[in-house]
Amino acid sequence: RLTDNEKNELIRDSHRTVEQLYNLLDNLLVWSRLQRGLMEYAPQPLDLRPLFERNATLFAANAEQKQIAIRQTVTAPIFAFADSQMIDTVIRNLISNALKFTEARGAITLSARQNDQSVEMAVADTGIGMDAETVAKLFRLDVRYNQLGTAGEKGTGLGLNVCKEFAEKNGGSIAVESVVGAGTTFRVTLPTSSPNPLDAAE
């Protein structure tokens, strides 16, 4: 007969498995729609702060379960010119990825800063980090990425490819800095205005 602790652990394991499956299917669906040209693209002035706040709340329970602090540091409106759904997906994937590779009592920091003609948003963690060889494989579809998370979470790396596609679709880019044992930071740069004046006028 299972003890209460064993039951709770079984429930947590089941929850993690279901969540991993959901994230995988969601990314596969998004990727499929993107590749078939079925993804709606509607760029507009976009305040990043509500997206950070919503996603920090979304992952609060997962972070608490792994004893990880999520620090949302954007306290004032900061605008990019981008598609809301796509950038929301980027932030969600980057936080999910950071949670996967951060150990207990670690932290994830969400930040953004305004530059002359762009906004840089960042998701930084204090996790296990990656070596240069692993970093080089992150955005390659021809290389299978199999590193397990700190709680045994599985992943395909597809979420990061979705992030790259969405960043570039919005006229931006994504970069990563990582040190083994010292954490990883993903930086996404987005424009603050449309390269097409007609878009900004809509």
Legacy VTK file of the C-alpha trace (Angstrom):
# vtk DataFile Version 3.0
C-alpha trace
ASCII
DATASET POLYDATA
POINTS 202 float
0.000 0.000 0.000
1.326 3.433 -0.967
2.128 6.022 1.668
0.846 9.596 1.331
4.321 10.741 0.244
4.482 8.025 -2.410
1.017 8.973 -3.661
2.011 12.629 -3.879
5.191 11.752 -5.753
3.198 9.572 -8.173
0.784 12.447 -8.794
3.681 14.855 -9.392
5.307 12.410 -11.836
2.011 11.960 -13.694
1.520 15.716 -13.856
5.025 16.220 -15.271
4.452 13.533 -17.898
1.141 15.036 -19.017
2.641 18.512 -19.107
5.616 17.364 -21.176
3.277 15.641 -23.637
1.096 18.745 -23.890
4.094 21.002 -24.545
5.413 18.617 -27.187
2.067 18.398 -28.993
1.577 22.162 -28.768
4.983 22.833 -30.315
4.385 20.229 -33.021
1.062 21.856 -33.880
2.577 25.336 -33.987
5.527 24.094 -36.058
3.221 22.307 -38.510
1.025 25.388 -38.973
4.088 27.574 -39.456
5.657 25.297 -42.075
2.378 25.084 -44.022
1.923 28.839 -44.007
-1.204 28.611 -41.861
0.110 30.700 -38.947
-1.606 34.065 -38.814
0.862 36.946 -38.586
-0.493 40.213 -37.208
2.305 42.491 -35.949
1.378 45.551 -33.904
2.766 47.685 -31.069
3.104 45.142 -28.269
3.723 45.776 -24.579
5.987 42.966 -23.357
5.289 43.478 -19.658
1.831 41.771 -19.613
3.276 38.814 -21.546
6.043 38.368 -18.980
3.581 38.724 -16.097
1.101 36.235 -17.569
3.749 33.618 -18.291
5.400 34.052 -14.886
1.993 33.330 -13.344
1.408 30.415 -15.705
4.594 28.674 -14.556
4.380 29.657 -10.875
3.132 26.247 -9.719
5.789 24.387 -11.724
8.496 26.661 -10.348
7.283 26.203 -6.788
7.286 22.434 -7.253
10.951 22.538 -8.312
11.777 25.223 -5.687
12.788 27.700 -8.375
12.129 31.437 -8.144
10.812 33.265 -11.214
11.786 36.933 -11.092
9.821 39.241 -13.384
11.832 42.489 -13.511
9.900 44.443 -16.171
8.034 47.070 -14.127
7.098 49.591 -16.824
5.564 49.271 -20.299
8.136 48.381 -22.939
7.014 48.065 -26.539
8.109 45.979 -29.493
6.445 45.800 -32.903
5.527 42.135 -33.189
2.808 39.509 -33.284
1.384 38.977 -29.794
0.645 35.244 -30.148
4.090 34.461 -31.558
5.997 36.383 -28.895
3.836 34.876 -26.158
4.823 31.436 -27.507
8.505 32.436 -27.497
8.384 33.580 -23.868
6.459 30.474 -22.813
8.950 28.130 -24.474
11.975 29.924 -23.024
10.594 29.857 -19.468
9.633 26.185 -19.856
13.133 25.416 -21.092
14.746 27.333 -18.235
12.633 25.478 -15.658
13.646 22.179 -17.194
17.372 22.809 -16.783
17.457 24.658 -13.462
17.998 22.879 -10.177
16.177 23.388 -6.871
16.766 26.758 -5.199
17.756 28.237 -8.528
16.226 31.279 -10.207
14.890 32.417 -13.567
14.967 36.117 -14.391
12.769 37.755 -17.034
13.978 41.120 -18.283
13.739 43.512 -21.206
15.521 46.683 -22.241
14.927 49.334 -24.884
17.628 50.139 -27.413
17.593 52.745 -30.186
15.466 50.819 -32.685
14.939 47.520 -30.941
13.933 45.799 -27.726
15.939 42.987 -26.189
14.073 40.594 -23.921
15.953 37.973 -21.958
15.209 34.798 -20.027
18.158 33.925 -17.800
18.518 30.951 -15.487
21.008 29.727 -12.904
20.779 26.198 -14.245
23.200 23.528 -15.332
24.353 25.415 -18.433
25.744 24.054 -21.687
29.092 23.714 -23.359
29.836 25.313 -26.728
29.215 22.063 -28.610
25.714 21.756 -27.166
24.910 25.419 -27.822
25.884 24.935 -31.468
23.246 22.188 -31.820
20.320 24.049 -30.267
18.707 25.473 -33.393
19.564 22.652 -35.802
16.752 20.378 -36.951
19.210 17.819 -38.314
20.665 17.143 -34.862
18.682 15.334 -32.193
18.829 17.069 -28.820
18.345 14.593 -25.966
19.589 16.237 -22.778
17.310 15.481 -19.824
16.149 18.176 -17.438
17.161 18.327 -13.787
14.034 16.343 -12.825
14.364 13.910 -15.719
12.196 16.009 -18.063
12.443 15.029 -21.702
12.483 17.396 -24.658
13.034 17.483 -28.395
14.502 20.968 -28.779
11.629 21.792 -31.149
10.453 24.601 -28.883
13.711 26.473 -29.418
13.373 26.116 -33.178
9.873 27.587 -32.907
11.380 30.487 -30.924
13.968 31.100 -33.640
11.372 30.962 -36.430
9.054 33.365 -34.597
11.820 35.810 -33.695
12.986 35.956 -37.310
9.405 36.152 -38.630
9.019 39.307 -36.557
12.184 40.884 -37.924
14.257 39.919 -34.900
16.788 37.337 -33.777
17.614 35.005 -30.898
20.970 34.402 -29.250
22.154 32.262 -26.357
24.941 32.578 -23.806
25.721 29.658 -21.524
28.357 28.455 -19.086
28.432 24.902 -17.762
27.343 24.944 -14.141
26.550 28.666 -14.193
23.350 28.981 -16.207
22.005 30.068 -19.561
20.570 33.276 -20.992
18.438 33.464 -24.117
18.156 36.930 -25.662
15.492 37.801 -28.231
15.812 41.076 -30.120
12.692 42.581 -31.692
12.087 45.800 -33.647
10.223 48.696 -32.022
8.568 49.756 -35.256
7.499 48.161 -38.499
9.935 48.121 -41.421
6.783 48.568 -43.526
5.036 51.899 -42.739
1.734 50.419 -43.944
1.850 47.843 -41.123
2.263 50.521 -38.478
-0.647 52.471 -39.910
-3.102 49.560 -39.659
LINES 1 203
202 0 1 2 3 4 5 6 7 8 9 10 11 12 13 14 15 16 17 18 19 20 21 22 23 24 25 26 27 28 29 30 31 32 33 34 35 36 37 38 39 40 41 42 43 44 45 46 47 48 49 50 51 52 53 54 55 56 57 58 59 60 61 62 63 64 65 66 67 68 69 70 71 72 73 74 75 76 77 78 79 80 81 82 83 84 85 86 87 88 89 90 91 92 93 94 95 96 97 98 99 100 101 102 103 104 105 106 107 108 109 110 111 112 113 114 115 116 117 118 119 120 121 122 123 124 125 126 127 128 129 130 131 132 133 134 135 136 137 138 139 140 141 142 143 144 145 146 147 148 149 150 151 152 153 154 155 156 157 158 159 160 161 162 163 164 165 166 167 168 169 170 171 172 173 174 175 176 177 178 179 180 181 182 183 184 185 186 187 188 189 190 191 192 193 194 195 196 197 198 199 200 201
